[in-house]
Amino acid sequence: MVSLLSIGIVVSGAILYSTVWIFHNKRLARRGKRGFVSFYKPPRFEADALGRKIKVPEMRHDAYDAIMVVRHVNNHKEYIAEGPEVGRGAKA
């Protein structure tokens, strides 16, 4: 009987703690202040982590399965999109 009582207390405590934690996080999210965590910023594809410039080709709608080749040219990276027919092996 004591075992069931202690298990019930532990389960009730876990549910209460989880509920309080969820409401606390919702309140923080509603206010918009989440401590030292910064909001998501979309990445800028001007340079990589080492500071090298990145050259990205324009988006083409006819090249959905393009193979991207990354080359290091002088002091920048160059992304080249090859056509979908390149690199597929046998014609499918």
URCORCOR-V403754 format. One record per backbone hydrogen bond with DSSP energy under -0.5 kcal/mol. NH is the residue of the N-H (numbers start at 1). CO is the residue of the C=O. Records with the same first field share a line. If there is no record, write none. Layout:
NH->CO + CO
//
This chain:
5->1
6->2
7->3
8->4
9->5
10->6
11->7
12->8
13->9
14->10
15->11
16->12
17->13
18->14
19->15
20->16
21->17
22->18
23->19
24->20
25->21
26->22
27->23
28->24
29->25
30->26
31->27
32->28
33->28
34->32
37->34
45->43
46->44
47->44
48->52
51->48
53->75
54->46
55->77
56->54
57->79
63->60
66->63
67->82
68->66
69->67 + 80
71->69 + 78
73->71 + 76
74->72
76->73
77->53
78->71
79->55
80->69 + 78
82->67 + 80
86->83
88->85
//
